[in-house]
Amino acid sequence: MSTDPYARLAELGLELPSVSPPKGSYVPAVRSGNLVYVSGQVPMVDGELIASGKVGADVSPSRAKELSRRCALAALAAIEEVAGLWNVVRVVKVLGFVASAEGFTGQSAVIDGASDILVAVFGAAGRHARSAVGVAELPLASIVQAVRRPVTDCAGFRF
């Protein structure tokens, strides 16, 4: 990988959050061979959800996009914990969910917040296949659950 993810985070003025403890029977990320699977990430600070509601009713699409960026940073923190960002070769797939008010159809623009972070940090290796889905409810009444499954290809693990 030619882009230094740590340097890019610093250039962007971003810091990885601490990994939030799971709220159920799962782990934040799992490494299997050269792949890292990341669990659903909701916008948390110090283990607490920072916003709830539905996009298009309780929260604006621009605020939801910002929250989706936080989800991507949380996913990067989970990857850092199990594999290290330096080992990421490619982000393969992102699945984002948006708690949507009836009639809201801008899910893709909301999840762009997460996608934009991944591209900003990893460059071309951060470009990925993606699904953005509107749902009635999300865990903990979160507005967005982005980067639910960024399958990340890593090579040359140094453990």
N, C-alpha and C positions, 0 to 999 in steps of 0.2 A: 504494500500500500504506500503510495507516495505522499499522501496528506497526513501530517502529524495531528491526530485528533486532539491531543492535549494542547498543542500550540493553537489550533483553531478555536478551541473552547476559550482559551485565554484572549485571543484576538477579538472574539465576539463578546468578551466580558461576561462569559457564562461560567458557572460553577456547577459541578454535579452535586445534587442533593445527597443526603445520607439515604441509604436504602431503607424504606419504610418496612416495619415488620409486617408480615402477612396478617390479614384479617380472617384467615381461614386455614384449611388444611392443605397448604401448598407452599412452594418456595418462590422467591422473586424471579429466579432464572435457573435453568438447568443446562449444563454443557453435556453434549453427547457426541463424541468424536469431534469433528470439525464444525459442529453446529451448536449454537446457543439459542434456546427457546426462552422467551421472556414472557412471564405471566402478565395479566392485565394490569395496567398502571393507571391509577386515577390521580388527579392533582392533589398531592398531599404536602404538608409542611410539618415537620416533626411528628410524623405519624398520624396527623389529623387532616381530614378532608377540608379543603379551603373554599369550596363552592359547591352548591347544589342547585337543582332546578332543571328547567328545560329550555333549550335554545329556541328562540322564537316567541317565548312567553316571559320567562323569568330572567333571562340573560341574553345579551346581544351576541350575534355571530362573531364579532371581533373579540369579545371577552372569551368566548368559547375557544376561539383559535389560539389565544394566548394560553389558555389552560391546556390545550392539546400540546403546546410546546413544552409545558411543564411535565406532561406525561412522557414525552420523548426523552427529556433529561432524566427522568426517573428510570426509564428503560436503559439508558446509557449507564446509569449508576449500577443497575443490576448486572449489566454486561461486564462492567469494570470489576465487579466483585467476583465473578466466576471465571473470567477469561482475560480481562485487561483490554482496554480499547485499542491498544497498539496492535493486537492480534486480529482485529476485524478486517477481513478481506472484502466482504460484501454484505450489505443489508439486502435480504432476498424478498421478504414479504412483510407488509404491515397491514394489520386489520384494526380499524378504528370504529368505535361505536359512539354515537352522539344521542343523548337523551333529547328527543325532539318533540316540540309542541305540534299539535295537529296542523298540517299544512306546511311545515318547515321542510324545505328541500335542499338546503345548503350544506349538507353533511360533508361533501367533498371539500368545500372551502374551509370548514372547521378543521378537518384532519390535515389540511395543508400545513397547519402550524407544526405538527409533528414531522411531517415529511420534510419541510424546510429545514428543520434542525438537523435531521440526519444527513441531508445533502450538504449543509453548511459545515458540518463536522467532518464528514468522510469524503467530500467531493463526489466524483463520479461513482465511487463505490457505495455511496449512500443512496443512490437512485434505486428504486425498488418497485416491485409489483404491489398493488394496494387495493383494499376494499374499504369503503367508508359507508357505514350502515346507520340508519336512523332507527332508534328503538324507543319504546315507551318508558322504560325504566332501566337504570344501571345500578350496580352494587353501591351501597351507602348513599343512594340518591345523587350520585355524582352526575355532573353535566356531560362529561366526556370520559371515555376509556379508550385512549389512543395507544397505539403501539402495543396492542394486545398480543400479537404474535410476530414481533420482528425476528424472523428466523435469520440468524446472523452467521455467515460462514467465516470461520477463523482458521488460520493455518499457522503452523510453527508455534504451537503452544509452548510456553516456557514455564512449566510447573515443577 
